[in-house]
Amino acid sequence: MCKLMKILIDTNVILDVLLKREPFAEDAYAIFKMADEKTIMAYISAFAVTDIYYFINKNLNHDTCLKAIKALFNIMNVVSVTKQDIEKAMTFSEFNDLEDALQLQSLKKVKGNFIITRDEKFQRLTDKAISPRDFVQRVLKSFKDESLPK
């Protein structure tokens, strides 16, 4: 049995689904579906939860926001962030954005394969960052490859 791929989902991708932001929602939703079906193990950083709440609360009421976050917790794991994680992220010299560095540290903490993000700058800084579209295409290709006769 193969090990499930572990991914960290960046805030912008989560917001694409929750706010139905086109043209990005379709690929982001496909990733959520994979997480819900346990095709992949999905994670979000604990610090992202307040950002997610902040942005969706502009369009939804408080109770609906809390329900959306609880629904996220049903399909995704939350990576805790400690003082040591922040200090380690601060040493990543290639990053001048602490949030991005902390996302990468969260990925390293769970020994994840990729961080799914639409942040192109982030994607240029590390080969661990991949766009939702590229990730979905890669996973679909791997499923096709697995189903081919050897």
Secondary structure, 3 states (H helix, E strand, C coil): CCCCEEEEECHHHHHHHHCCCCCCHHHHHHHHHHHHCCCEEEEEEHHHHHHHHHHHCCCCCHHHHHHHHHHHHHHCEEECCCHHHHHHHCCCCCCCCHHHHHHHHHHHHCCCCEEECCCHHHHHHCCCEECHHHHHHHHHHHHHHHHCCC
